[in-house]
């Protein structure tokens, strides 16, 4: 039985053909292998492990970093930083495959949940929790795919989004519109939002995580009042002590300031480093300046000597790697994120600016950072909130999605150590929307390619 579950859990990783060309689940294992909450939780754990992490790559594509003098030793990373089409095409292929593999694992588990037998109230509650987490994890995958492989929502919500699967197995459907994809993800989350799932460990998706995802989804869709309402619901559980002690986010211990973090047992964020003693391929973008008393500075920035000069490198996971501290958790949702969702949302509503300022300044004050002046209104206030958010989530892959969503006027590709500009990526550049991989549309005649990629990604 255990052998069957393990085989079922990890066989999807090895699929190399069309992402949605996945054979039925019963080809992998005995359908009756998932029959109790223990075996169901084991398969769900494998789905968590399959979830791909591209936080570093997305930070390279955004403006979190600048190139260092070591970048010449890694042409692939240099090409990614410069937004070369072939490199984006390559990474898009693995992203598409890995997210859909995780979805397939969730589908298999959800289709078998009806076979899970419980004998008491505790087991029934655990069964409901597993069901809720599997649907939430699946929604996370779809949301990431949508933000990567579809244009931003406000440009045309009826444009092609992504492929929504209806079952585990062979499917060749067309892409669903962005609007309907958002509705699908919203429905996935709404249907499990009432399940009372409150795990004590950071590594499981809780009811609070569902609310956080709903807040992110509504922000993405431009439903600012609803996004703020969800974020405010989350913040009922927050305290200023979490912000003052936010260095714990990068420790090995469980921390109440996290809403959700992937548990991680292998190496993480090592790709930024050239060699342990020599330094990294990327340093911090010098345009991102922290106030001297800002407690986020201590774990975000890492001073390091390269070429005989003191340089500012990326801290957080990278700092942990250099100092021999394990990166057990990959932070994905935290209460600070809810602050920024609510503050940005309020700043975009004409009679809510004071609420936005109150929220963001309360957070910044708790962090020891400079607060925003009360004179800021609407667009200027929004821009200042987003500047602070950029510093908050530096190196975590969040800023790329914000740039795409708000149509940043231009994204500079900087020279070594941020001295000068190599090139500029404009908000209407087709490369913001990743190409549908060849492995998909080669076999699926119903799928369309994104604008600008037809002559680059050939069948």
PLY file of the C-alpha trace (Angstrom):
ply
format ascii 1.0
element vertex 459
property float x
property float y
property float z
element edge 458
property int vertex1
property int vertex2
end_header
0.00 0.00 0.00
2.74 2.47 0.98
4.70 1.58 -2.14
1.63 2.26 -4.29
1.06 5.67 -2.70
4.68 6.72 -3.13
4.66 5.58 -6.76
1.42 7.44 -7.39
2.78 10.57 -5.76
6.02 10.91 -7.68
5.36 9.31 -11.07
3.85 12.53 -12.43
7.22 14.27 -12.08
8.63 12.11 -14.84
6.05 13.04 -17.49
7.86 14.76 -20.36
5.19 14.93 -23.08
2.27 17.33 -23.42
1.35 18.61 -19.98
-2.33 17.75 -20.23
-1.63 14.47 -22.00
-1.59 12.68 -18.66
-2.76 9.05 -18.59
-5.60 8.15 -16.23
-4.59 7.82 -12.59
-5.32 4.08 -12.43
-2.30 3.45 -14.65
-0.08 4.60 -11.80
-1.47 2.80 -8.82
-4.29 0.82 -7.28
-7.34 3.16 -7.12
-8.12 1.76 -3.68
-4.73 2.83 -2.29
-6.25 6.07 -0.99
-8.76 4.74 1.50
-8.11 6.51 4.80
-7.04 9.96 5.98
-3.46 8.84 6.51
-2.96 7.74 2.90
-4.87 10.80 1.64
-2.63 13.12 3.65
0.43 11.33 2.24
-0.68 11.96 -1.32
-1.51 15.59 -0.49
1.98 16.01 0.99
3.45 14.84 -2.31
1.34 17.46 -4.12
2.77 20.16 -1.86
6.25 18.87 -2.72
5.51 18.99 -6.44
4.50 22.65 -6.35
7.20 24.49 -8.35
9.16 27.45 -7.02
10.30 30.15 -9.41
10.64 32.96 -6.90
14.26 33.57 -7.86
13.67 33.55 -11.62
10.71 35.95 -11.35
12.79 38.26 -9.17
15.48 38.26 -11.87
12.85 39.23 -14.46
11.58 42.04 -12.22
13.72 44.90 -10.89
14.70 43.36 -7.55
18.31 42.81 -8.61
21.17 44.23 -10.63
23.95 42.27 -12.32
27.27 41.84 -10.53
30.70 41.40 -12.08
30.20 37.61 -11.80
27.23 37.44 -14.17
29.50 36.59 -17.10
29.99 33.14 -15.59
26.29 32.29 -16.08
25.04 33.16 -19.55
21.61 31.63 -18.92
20.91 33.91 -15.97
22.25 36.91 -17.87
19.92 36.14 -20.77
16.99 35.76 -18.38
17.78 39.13 -16.80
17.90 40.68 -20.28
14.55 39.09 -21.21
15.94 37.07 -24.12
13.07 35.34 -25.93
14.74 31.94 -26.05
15.36 31.92 -22.30
11.80 32.97 -21.48
10.54 30.27 -23.84
12.67 27.69 -22.05
11.52 28.61 -18.57
7.89 28.86 -19.71
8.05 25.22 -20.79
9.09 23.99 -17.34
6.65 26.30 -15.53
3.69 25.08 -17.57
4.64 21.45 -17.10
5.32 21.65 -13.37
2.19 23.60 -12.42
-0.04 21.25 -14.39
1.68 18.22 -12.88
0.81 19.56 -9.44
-2.78 20.14 -10.59
-2.95 16.56 -11.87
-1.81 15.24 -8.50
-4.51 17.30 -6.77
-7.10 16.02 -9.27
-6.18 12.42 -8.55
-6.51 12.95 -4.82
-9.82 14.82 -5.10
-11.32 12.14 -7.33
-10.48 9.53 -4.70
-11.64 11.40 -1.61
-15.05 9.70 -1.82
-13.26 6.40 -1.08
-11.74 7.70 2.14
-13.47 6.09 5.12
-13.55 7.83 8.50
-14.45 6.27 11.83
-14.83 9.32 14.11
-15.32 13.10 14.16
-11.58 13.77 14.28
-10.93 11.77 11.12
-13.90 13.40 9.38
-12.50 16.86 10.20
-9.12 15.78 8.83
-10.78 14.50 5.65
-12.48 17.87 5.18
-9.16 19.65 5.78
-7.40 17.50 3.16
-10.16 18.20 0.68
-9.95 21.96 1.32
-6.15 22.04 1.06
-6.10 20.08 -2.20
-8.57 22.46 -3.83
-6.70 25.49 -2.49
-3.37 24.19 -3.76
-4.93 23.53 -7.15
-6.32 27.08 -7.18
-2.84 28.42 -6.38
-1.45 26.62 -9.41
-4.15 27.94 -11.71
-3.70 31.48 -10.40
0.05 31.37 -11.01
-0.49 29.99 -14.52
-3.06 32.70 -15.25
-0.76 35.52 -14.16
2.13 34.10 -16.20
0.50 32.87 -19.40
-2.37 35.35 -19.88
-2.41 39.12 -20.39
-3.25 41.24 -17.37
-6.92 41.20 -16.40
-7.71 44.86 -17.08
-6.39 44.86 -20.66
-9.11 42.46 -21.81
-10.76 40.05 -19.36
-12.32 38.17 -22.27
-8.96 37.36 -23.86
-7.61 33.81 -23.73
-6.50 32.76 -20.28
-5.29 29.27 -19.49
-6.53 25.70 -19.84
-8.85 24.52 -17.07
-8.91 20.78 -16.54
-12.14 18.99 -15.62
-10.59 15.67 -14.59
-7.38 13.71 -14.27
-6.59 12.17 -17.64
-6.44 12.96 -21.35
-7.87 16.34 -22.30
-7.38 18.72 -25.24
-9.53 21.74 -24.38
-9.11 25.31 -25.65
-8.02 28.12 -23.35
-10.73 29.59 -21.15
-11.15 33.38 -21.00
-9.35 35.29 -18.25
-12.69 36.33 -16.76
-13.96 32.74 -16.56
-10.61 31.57 -15.16
-10.97 34.11 -12.35
-14.53 32.91 -11.74
-13.31 29.32 -11.61
-10.54 30.09 -9.12
-12.92 32.19 -7.03
-15.42 29.33 -6.96
-12.69 26.85 -5.96
-11.82 29.02 -2.98
-15.38 29.98 -2.05
-16.43 26.34 -1.84
-13.80 25.54 0.79
-13.78 28.87 2.63
-16.34 27.59 5.14
-14.32 24.54 6.16
-12.85 25.14 9.60
-9.26 24.21 8.88
-6.82 25.82 11.32
-3.53 23.86 11.33
-0.90 24.92 13.85
2.04 24.42 11.48
2.96 26.93 8.75
3.29 24.26 6.06
-0.43 23.49 5.56
-2.94 25.67 3.73
-5.42 26.97 6.30
-8.80 28.67 6.12
-6.92 31.93 6.59
-4.81 31.08 3.53
-8.00 30.66 1.49
-9.09 34.17 2.51
-5.65 35.54 1.62
-5.86 33.99 -1.84
-9.31 35.49 -2.35
-7.89 38.91 -1.44
-5.07 38.48 -3.98
-7.49 37.29 -6.65
-9.83 40.27 -6.22
-6.88 42.68 -6.29
-5.76 41.06 -9.54
-9.27 41.47 -11.00
-9.54 45.09 -9.85
-12.33 44.46 -7.34
-10.74 46.71 -4.74
-13.52 46.88 -2.14
-13.79 43.10 -2.07
-10.00 42.69 -1.95
-9.79 45.08 1.00
-12.64 43.28 2.79
-10.87 39.92 2.55
-7.56 41.46 3.62
-9.18 43.15 6.61
-10.68 39.82 7.63
-7.18 38.34 7.68
-5.74 41.26 9.64
-8.12 40.58 12.52
-5.66 37.83 13.46
-2.52 40.00 13.14
-0.58 41.98 15.74
2.15 44.60 15.53
4.52 42.21 17.34
4.52 40.09 14.19
5.92 43.03 12.22
8.47 43.99 14.85
9.71 40.40 14.97
9.48 39.69 11.26
13.07 38.48 11.15
11.53 35.19 12.33
10.17 34.77 8.80
13.66 33.70 7.79
14.31 31.36 10.70
13.84 27.63 11.03
11.04 27.91 13.56
7.28 28.02 13.14
6.16 31.68 13.23
2.66 33.05 13.78
3.40 35.92 11.38
3.25 33.44 8.50
-0.13 32.54 7.07
1.36 29.86 4.83
4.85 28.75 3.85
5.91 25.70 1.88
7.93 23.29 3.99
11.22 22.66 2.24
13.90 20.09 2.97
16.28 20.53 0.03
18.42 23.37 -1.30
16.67 26.62 -2.09
17.77 29.91 -3.71
21.26 28.55 -4.41
21.13 29.61 -8.06
21.87 33.23 -7.19
25.32 32.28 -5.88
28.37 31.88 -8.09
30.62 30.42 -5.40
30.41 30.52 -1.63
33.45 32.75 -1.18
33.36 34.72 -4.45
29.78 35.98 -4.23
26.58 36.15 -6.29
25.50 36.77 -9.86
23.11 39.48 -8.67
23.11 42.19 -6.06
20.35 44.42 -4.74
18.96 47.03 -7.13
20.50 50.27 -5.78
17.22 52.11 -6.42
15.68 50.22 -3.48
16.65 52.24 -0.42
15.77 51.30 3.17
15.57 53.72 6.09
18.38 53.17 8.62
15.94 52.04 11.34
13.85 49.81 9.11
14.10 46.34 10.66
13.49 44.72 7.25
16.90 45.98 6.19
18.72 43.56 8.49
17.51 40.43 6.72
16.89 41.81 3.21
20.34 43.29 2.59
23.58 41.37 2.98
26.93 43.15 2.90
29.62 41.17 1.11
33.04 41.91 -0.30
33.43 41.36 -4.05
36.29 42.66 -6.20
37.80 44.25 -3.13
34.73 46.41 -2.48
31.85 46.18 -0.02
28.74 45.22 -2.00
25.07 44.87 -1.09
23.76 41.40 -1.92
20.38 39.78 -1.35
19.71 38.54 2.17
16.75 36.38 3.30
17.24 32.81 1.94
20.57 33.73 0.35
21.90 35.04 3.65
20.79 31.85 5.36
22.63 29.75 2.79
25.82 31.71 3.33
25.56 31.49 7.11
24.70 27.79 7.24
21.06 28.27 8.30
18.54 25.91 6.71
15.72 27.36 4.62
13.00 25.12 6.02
10.16 27.43 4.98
9.48 29.20 1.68
7.35 32.15 2.73
4.27 32.42 0.52
1.60 34.26 2.50
2.07 36.51 5.52
0.08 39.16 7.35
2.22 41.95 5.94
0.95 40.96 2.51
-2.63 41.50 3.65
-1.62 45.01 4.83
-0.37 45.87 1.35
-3.41 44.37 -0.40
-5.79 46.39 1.77
-3.72 49.59 1.65
-3.36 49.53 -2.14
-7.04 48.73 -2.59
-8.15 51.61 -0.34
-5.74 54.00 -2.06
-7.54 53.37 -5.35
-10.96 54.33 -3.90
-11.61 58.07 -3.65
-13.04 58.17 -0.13
-10.73 55.53 1.39
-7.29 57.20 1.25
-7.24 57.82 5.01
-7.81 54.12 5.66
-4.96 53.28 3.28
-2.60 55.67 5.07
-3.60 54.41 8.49
-2.94 50.81 7.54
0.37 51.30 5.75
1.76 53.76 8.29
0.84 51.52 11.20
2.82 48.75 9.53
5.80 50.92 8.58
5.99 52.37 12.06
6.05 48.88 13.58
8.94 48.04 11.21
10.85 51.18 12.17
10.53 52.57 8.64
9.61 56.09 7.56
5.85 56.63 7.37
4.10 58.16 4.36
2.96 61.82 4.49
-0.75 62.49 4.98
-0.78 64.75 1.91
-0.52 61.80 -0.48
-3.66 61.06 -2.49
-4.83 58.51 -5.04
-2.16 57.67 -7.65
0.73 59.17 -5.68
-0.36 57.30 -2.57
-0.75 54.07 -4.53
2.73 54.43 -6.01
4.32 54.98 -2.58
2.52 51.94 -1.17
3.78 49.85 -4.08
7.35 51.14 -3.51
7.18 49.90 0.05
5.70 46.62 -1.09
8.58 46.20 -3.52
11.03 46.44 -0.60
8.91 44.14 1.57
8.84 41.31 -0.97
12.22 41.87 -2.58
13.57 38.61 -3.99
10.35 36.67 -3.38
8.94 36.70 -6.92
6.04 38.99 -6.00
7.20 42.18 -7.69
7.08 40.71 -11.19
3.35 40.07 -10.88
2.75 43.59 -9.56
4.69 45.15 -12.44
2.59 43.23 -14.95
-0.70 43.98 -13.16
-0.19 47.74 -12.82
1.56 48.22 -16.19
4.78 49.78 -14.96
5.86 52.43 -17.44
9.28 50.87 -17.86
11.47 48.21 -16.32
15.17 49.00 -16.50
17.77 46.32 -17.21
20.79 47.69 -15.40
24.50 47.45 -16.08
26.92 45.90 -13.58
26.17 46.99 -10.01
23.28 49.12 -11.24
25.50 51.74 -12.87
23.56 52.82 -15.92
20.88 51.13 -18.01
21.40 48.43 -20.63
17.83 48.35 -21.95
14.23 49.07 -21.00
11.22 46.74 -20.95
8.03 48.71 -21.60
4.57 47.87 -20.24
3.27 46.88 -23.70
6.12 44.44 -24.37
4.66 41.09 -25.51
7.17 39.18 -23.34
5.25 40.07 -20.15
2.90 37.26 -21.18
4.76 33.97 -21.43
4.39 31.74 -24.51
2.25 28.62 -24.51
4.87 25.83 -24.73
5.40 23.73 -27.81
4.69 20.62 -25.75
1.11 21.84 -25.40
0.02 23.22 -28.73
1.97 20.61 -30.72
-0.68 18.06 -29.71
-3.59 20.26 -28.69
-5.03 21.80 -31.86
-7.56 23.76 -29.81
-5.05 25.91 -27.96
-4.02 29.38 -29.15
-0.60 31.04 -28.89
-0.01 34.35 -27.15
0.57 37.49 -29.18
4.14 38.02 -30.32
5.30 34.43 -29.81
3.98 32.67 -32.93
7.17 33.15 -34.95
9.47 32.45 -32.00
7.95 29.33 -30.47
7.50 27.09 -33.49
5.74 23.76 -33.65
0 1
1 2
2 3
3 4
4 5
5 6
6 7
7 8
8 9
9 10
10 11
11 12
12 13
13 14
14 15
15 16
16 17
17 18
18 19
19 20
20 21
21 22
22 23
23 24
24 25
25 26
26 27
27 28
28 29
29 30
30 31
31 32
32 33
33 34
34 35
35 36
36 37
37 38
38 39
39 40
40 41
41 42
42 43
43 44
44 45
45 46
46 47
47 48
48 49
49 50
50 51
51 52
52 53
53 54
54 55
55 56
56 57
57 58
58 59
59 60
60 61
61 62
62 63
63 64
64 65
65 66
66 67
67 68
68 69
69 70
70 71
71 72
72 73
73 74
74 75
75 76
76 77
77 78
78 79
79 80
80 81
81 82
82 83
83 84
84 85
85 86
86 87
87 88
88 89
89 90
90 91
91 92
92 93
93 94
94 95
95 96
96 97
97 98
98 99
99 100
100 101
101 102
102 103
103 104
104 105
105 106
106 107
107 108
108 109
109 110
110 111
111 112
112 113
113 114
114 115
115 116
116 117
117 118
118 119
119 120
120 121
121 122
122 123
123 124
124 125
125 126
126 127
127 128
128 129
129 130
130 131
131 132
132 133
133 134
134 135
135 136
136 137
137 138
138 139
139 140
140 141
141 142
142 143
143 144
144 145
145 146
146 147
147 148
148 149
149 150
150 151
151 152
152 153
153 154
154 155
155 156
156 157
157 158
158 159
159 160
160 161
161 162
162 163
163 164
164 165
165 166
166 167
167 168
168 169
169 170
170 171
171 172
172 173
173 174
174 175
175 176
176 177
177 178
178 179
179 180
180 181
181 182
182 183
183 184
184 185
185 186
186 187
187 188
188 189
189 190
190 191
191 192
192 193
193 194
194 195
195 196
196 197
197 198
198 199
199 200
200 201
201 202
202 203
203 204
204 205
205 206
206 207
207 208
208 209
209 210
210 211
211 212
212 213
213 214
214 215
215 216
216 217
217 218
218 219
219 220
220 221
221 222
222 223
223 224
224 225
225 226
226 227
227 228
228 229
229 230
230 231
231 232
232 233
233 234
234 235
235 236
236 237
237 238
238 239
239 240
240 241
241 242
242 243
243 244
244 245
245 246
246 247
247 248
248 249
249 250
250 251
251 252
252 253
253 254
254 255
255 256
256 257
257 258
258 259
259 260
260 261
261 262
262 263
263 264
264 265
265 266
266 267
267 268
268 269
269 270
270 271
271 272
272 273
273 274
274 275
275 276
276 277
277 278
278 279
279 280
280 281
281 282
282 283
283 284
284 285
285 286
286 287
287 288
288 289
289 290
290 291
291 292
292 293
293 294
294 295
295 296
296 297
297 298
298 299
299 300
300 301
301 302
302 303
303 304
304 305
305 306
306 307
307 308
308 309
309 310
310 311
311 312
312 313
313 314
314 315
315 316
316 317
317 318
318 319
319 320
320 321
321 322
322 323
323 324
324 325
325 326
326 327
327 328
328 329
329 330
330 331
331 332
332 333
333 334
334 335
335 336
336 337
337 338
338 339
339 340
340 341
341 342
342 343
343 344
344 345
345 346
346 347
347 348
348 349
349 350
350 351
351 352
352 353
353 354
354 355
355 356
356 357
357 358
358 359
359 360
360 361
361 362
362 363
363 364
364 365
365 366
366 367
367 368
368 369
369 370
370 371
371 372
372 373
373 374
374 375
375 376
376 377
377 378
378 379
379 380
380 381
381 382
382 383
383 384
384 385
385 386
386 387
387 388
388 389
389 390
390 391
391 392
392 393
393 394
394 395
395 396
396 397
397 398
398 399
399 400
400 401
401 402
402 403
403 404
404 405
405 406
406 407
407 408
408 409
409 410
410 411
411 412
412 413
413 414
414 415
415 416
416 417
417 418
418 419
419 420
420 421
421 422
422 423
423 424
424 425
425 426
426 427
427 428
428 429
429 430
430 431
431 432
432 433
433 434
434 435
435 436
436 437
437 438
438 439
439 440
440 441
441 442
442 443
443 444
444 445
445 446
446 447
447 448
448 449
449 450
450 451
451 452
452 453
453 454
454 455
455 456
456 457
457 458
